[in-house]
């Protein structure tokens, strides 16, 4: 399945909500075992929050190896590689390292209590 990111969210990939919209477009196919190609042609601005919702959330259920095998990312501008990698690294640790998850949840819980 090929997904033209630009047609789903436009040329700016910034919000968590936009990431969720993209995720919904391909999640069913990915869960069936299909290979999904995300085509970032004509996109230009990227934020980690977008990648958290669109791609990194898959790591809750799938391994990084499986994600890299079945989720093909094409035409990704160089400026997007760092936020994507940061998002994937953090999600991988969160979902697969119980110590990291516990520590992060504790910190976030403390911040919420202070607000």
Backbone as CSV, one residue per row, in Angstrom:
resi,resn,N_x,N_y,N_z,CA_x,CA_y,CA_z,C_x,C_y,C_z
1,UNK,0.843,-1.171,0.000,0.000,0.000,0.000,0.891,1.238,0.000
2,UNK,0.643,2.144,-0.928,1.393,3.392,-1.008,0.520,4.532,-0.479
3,UNK,1.076,5.324,0.436,0.330,6.413,1.059,1.044,7.733,0.765
4,UNK,0.413,8.613,-0.002,1.002,9.929,-0.271,0.734,10.869,0.914
5,UNK,1.740,11.074,1.738,1.590,11.849,2.968,1.033,13.238,2.675
6,UNK,1.528,13.863,1.620,1.094,15.213,1.253,-0.421,15.291,1.044
7,UNK,-1.006,14.260,0.476,-2.455,14.279,0.218,-3.272,14.062,1.488
8,UNK,-2.652,13.510,2.531,-3.357,13.261,3.787,-3.253,14.478,4.713
9,UNK,-2.039,15.036,4.858,-1.822,16.101,5.846,-1.304,17.405,5.251
10,UNK,-1.030,17.437,3.963,-0.458,18.635,3.359,1.054,18.610,3.419
11,UNK,1.677,19.764,3.218,3.139,19.799,3.147,3.807,20.010,4.500
12,UNK,3.012,20.256,5.544,3.548,20.510,6.878,3.138,19.374,7.806
13,UNK,4.124,18.654,8.329,3.888,17.493,9.193,4.269,17.874,10.617
14,UNK,3.366,18.600,11.272,3.734,19.165,12.567,2.918,18.667,13.752
15,UNK,1.649,18.449,13.598,0.828,18.209,14.783,0.616,16.724,15.055
16,UNK,0.356,16.437,16.308,0.028,15.078,16.713,-1.250,14.623,16.006
17,UNK,-2.202,15.539,15.875,-3.469,15.229,15.210,-3.252,14.838,13.753
18,UNK,-2.378,15.554,13.054,-2.052,15.177,11.673,-1.386,13.807,11.626
19,UNK,-0.523,13.537,12.591,0.104,12.221,12.662,-0.914,11.118,12.866
20,UNK,-1.902,11.371,13.725,-2.969,10.387,13.930,-3.763,10.165,12.645
21,UNK,-4.008,11.237,11.906,-4.756,11.123,10.645,-3.992,10.236,9.663
22,UNK,-2.692,10.451,9.540,-1.881,9.624,8.648,-1.879,8.171,9.135
23,UNK,-1.708,7.979,10.422,-1.669,6.642,11.009,-2.941,5.854,10.679
24,UNK,-4.094,6.504,10.800,-5.366,5.844,10.491,-5.450,5.407,9.031
25,UNK,-4.773,6.117,8.148,-4.816,5.775,6.722,-4.167,4.427,6.418
26,UNK,-3.149,4.053,7.181,-2.415,2.836,6.823,-2.439,1.748,7.889
27,UNK,-2.937,2.030,9.070,-2.833,1.072,10.183,-3.500,-0.263,9.887
28,UNK,-4.678,-0.241,9.304,-5.381,-1.497,9.021,-4.552,-2.390,8.087
29,UNK,-3.986,-1.803,7.043,-3.156,-2.568,6.109,-1.911,-3.105,6.812
30,UNK,-1.307,-2.287,7.654,-0.102,-2.715,8.373,-0.438,-3.874,9.317
31,UNK,-1.548,-3.760,10.027,-1.956,-4.825,10.947,-2.270,-6.136,10.215
32,UNK,-2.702,-6.051,8.959,-2.954,-7.259,8.151,-1.659,-7.933,7.714
33,UNK,-0.545,-7.245,7.859,0.736,-7.797,7.437,1.236,-7.230,6.132
34,UNK,0.502,-6.278,5.568,0.925,-5.654,4.312,2.147,-4.758,4.534
35,UNK,2.906,-4.575,3.477,3.968,-3.580,3.487,3.345,-2.243,3.124
36,UNK,3.714,-1.220,3.867,3.169,0.111,3.651,4.311,1.040,3.255
37,UNK,4.081,1.825,2.214,5.063,2.819,1.773,4.496,4.207,2.040
38,UNK,5.190,4.950,2.901,4.813,6.338,3.164,5.671,7.225,2.282
39,UNK,5.033,7.937,1.383,5.744,8.795,0.431,5.654,10.249,0.908
40,UNK,6.796,10.789,1.323,6.860,12.143,1.860,7.190,13.190,0.795
41,UNK,6.972,12.865,-0.465,7.189,13.828,-1.538,6.324,15.067,-1.286
42,UNK,6.897,16.237,-1.512,6.214,17.532,-1.377,5.856,17.881,0.061
43,UNK,6.563,17.302,1.038,6.410,17.715,2.432,7.663,18.489,2.818
44,UNK,7.531,19.397,3.817,8.682,20.256,4.067,8.976,20.596,5.519
45,UNK,8.028,20.530,6.411,8.279,20.875,7.811,7.850,19.688,8.676
46,UNK,8.692,19.332,9.658,8.463,18.126,10.449,8.725,18.382,11.923
47,UNK,7.880,17.786,12.758,8.020,17.890,14.205,7.898,16.490,14.794
48,UNK,8.627,16.235,15.853,8.628,14.923,16.486,7.223,14.460,16.864
49,UNK,6.384,15.368,17.340,5.019,14.990,17.744,4.262,14.325,16.595
50,UNK,4.461,14.813,15.393,3.822,14.209,14.222,4.276,12.761,14.064
51,UNK,5.594,12.547,14.124,6.127,11.193,13.962,5.730,10.281,15.122
52,UNK,5.584,10.842,16.331,5.146,10.034,17.468,3.799,9.385,17.166
53,UNK,2.871,10.173,16.662,1.528,9.658,16.386,1.479,8.815,15.117
54,UNK,2.162,9.265,14.081,2.050,8.613,12.777,2.774,7.273,12.710
55,UNK,3.971,7.216,13.278,4.822,6.047,13.066,5.268,5.382,14.363
56,UNK,5.806,6.154,15.292,6.401,5.580,16.502,5.399,4.804,17.347
57,UNK,4.136,5.172,17.289,3.122,4.470,18.077,2.991,3.004,17.663
58,UNK,3.440,2.657,16.470,3.418,1.256,16.030,4.325,0.380,16.895
59,UNK,5.313,0.997,17.538,6.256,0.223,18.335,5.635,-0.339,19.615
60,UNK,4.433,0.091,19.938,3.742,-0.498,21.085,3.444,-1.975,20.807
61,UNK,3.144,-2.282,19.555,2.746,-3.643,19.174,3.815,-4.375,18.357
62,UNK,4.641,-3.636,17.645,5.608,-4.244,16.722,7.037,-3.911,17.121
63,UNK,7.964,-4.785,16.732,9.383,-4.537,17.002,9.924,-3.518,15.995
64,UNK,11.034,-2.935,16.342,11.689,-1.988,15.438,12.103,-2.684,14.149
65,UNK,12.572,-3.917,14.252,12.971,-4.676,13.060,11.786,-4.887,12.122
66,UNK,10.651,-5.274,12.679,9.476,-5.488,11.835,9.017,-4.178,11.206
67,UNK,9.056,-3.132,11.987,8.677,-1.817,11.464,9.571,-1.438,10.289
68,UNK,10.858,-1.631,10.423,11.795,-1.274,9.355,11.637,-2.166,8.130
69,UNK,11.185,-3.395,8.324,10.970,-4.313,7.193,9.703,-3.981,6.420
70,UNK,8.641,-3.634,7.135,7.339,-3.502,6.480,6.855,-2.074,6.270
71,UNK,7.511,-1.098,6.871,7.121,0.293,6.678,8.233,0.985,5.892
72,UNK,7.960,1.230,4.648,8.936,1.869,3.761,8.675,3.372,3.744
73,UNK,9.708,4.130,3.997,9.590,5.590,4.006,10.425,6.107,2.844
74,UNK,9.750,6.778,1.905,10.432,7.268,0.706,10.269,8.780,0.590
75,UNK,11.216,9.388,-0.092,11.223,10.830,-0.352,11.175,11.661,0.930
76,UNK,11.773,11.139,1.987,11.822,11.867,3.251,12.940,12.899,3.176
77,UNK,12.616,14.178,3.300,13.656,15.204,3.259,14.670,15.013,4.389
78,UNK,15.882,15.414,4.150,16.956,15.257,5.132,16.587,15.897,6.468
79,UNK,15.881,17.019,6.430,15.505,17.728,7.658,14.571,16.903,8.534
80,UNK,13.921,15.902,7.977,12.964,15.094,8.737,13.606,13.875,9.381
81,UNK,14.799,13.519,8.980,15.415,12.290,9.475,15.707,12.343,10.969
82,UNK,16.189,13.467,11.454,16.501,13.568,12.881,15.249,13.489,13.758
83,UNK,14.183,14.270,13.475,12.989,14.117,14.322,12.360,12.724,14.228
84,UNK,12.408,12.097,13.068,11.878,10.740,12.940,12.693,9.768,13.791
85,UNK,14.010,9.821,13.670,14.856,8.916,14.455,14.690,9.145,15.955
86,UNK,14.596,10.393,16.366,14.398,10.720,17.778,13.076,10.119,18.275
87,UNK,12.041,10.272,17.500,10.732,9.732,17.847,10.781,8.210,17.981
88,UNK,11.394,7.543,17.020,11.477,6.081,17.040,12.323,5.567,18.197
89,UNK,13.445,6.229,18.465,14.308,5.798,19.565,13.591,5.915,20.905
90,UNK,12.913,7.041,21.126,12.195,7.223,22.388,11.041,6.232,22.529
91,UNK,10.292,6.017,21.462,9.171,5.076,21.530,9.668,3.650,21.751
92,UNK,10.753,3.283,21.100,11.306,1.945,21.270,11.692,1.719,22.731
93,UNK,12.345,2.691,23.326,12.722,2.579,24.738,11.480,2.539,25.624
94,UNK,10.517,3.399,25.338,9.317,3.476,26.169,8.537,2.163,26.152
95,UNK,8.334,1.614,24.973,7.520,0.411,24.861,8.262,-0.877,25.202
96,UNK,9.591,-0.877,25.133,10.322,-2.134,25.303,11.310,-2.145,26.459
97,UNK,11.431,-1.052,27.204,12.311,-0.997,28.374,11.467,-0.583,29.574
98,UNK,11.046,-1.557,30.391,10.149,-1.245,31.511,10.730,-0.213,32.487
99,UNK,12.035,-0.221,32.693,12.655,0.749,33.600,12.527,2.168,33.055
100,UNK,12.771,2.325,31.772,12.639,3.646,31.141,11.186,4.102,31.203
101,UNK,10.265,3.201,30.903,8.833,3.545,30.897,8.382,3.986,32.284
102,UNK,8.779,3.240,33.298,8.401,3.581,34.670,8.955,4.946,35.071
103,UNK,10.215,5.187,34.747,10.830,6.468,35.094,10.150,7.626,34.372
104,UNK,9.888,7.459,33.097,9.239,8.522,32.329,7.811,8.766,32.825
105,UNK,7.077,7.710,33.091,5.715,7.864,33.601,5.727,8.590,34.952
106,UNK,6.709,8.295,35.786,6.817,8.944,37.088,7.096,10.443,36.919
107,UNK,8.032,10.777,36.056,8.360,12.185,35.797,7.143,12.924,35.231
108,UNK,6.486,12.335,34.256,5.312,12.971,33.669,4.181,13.113,34.688
109,UNK,4.031,12.130,35.550,3.021,12.209,36.599,3.312,13.345,37.575
110,UNK,4.586,13.525,37.917,4.974,14.612,38.805,4.734,15.966,38.148
111,UNK,5.050,16.069,36.872,4.816,17.335,36.159,3.332,17.667,36.094
112,UNK,2.511,16.646,35.873,1.067,16.869,35.809,0.521,17.315,37.159
113,UNK,1.065,16.742,38.237,0.607,17.098,39.581,0.972,18.536,39.934
114,UNK,2.090,19.019,39.397,2.543,20.385,39.669,1.751,21.421,38.882
115,UNK,1.128,21.020,37.809,0.428,21.979,36.932,-0.868,22.482,37.510
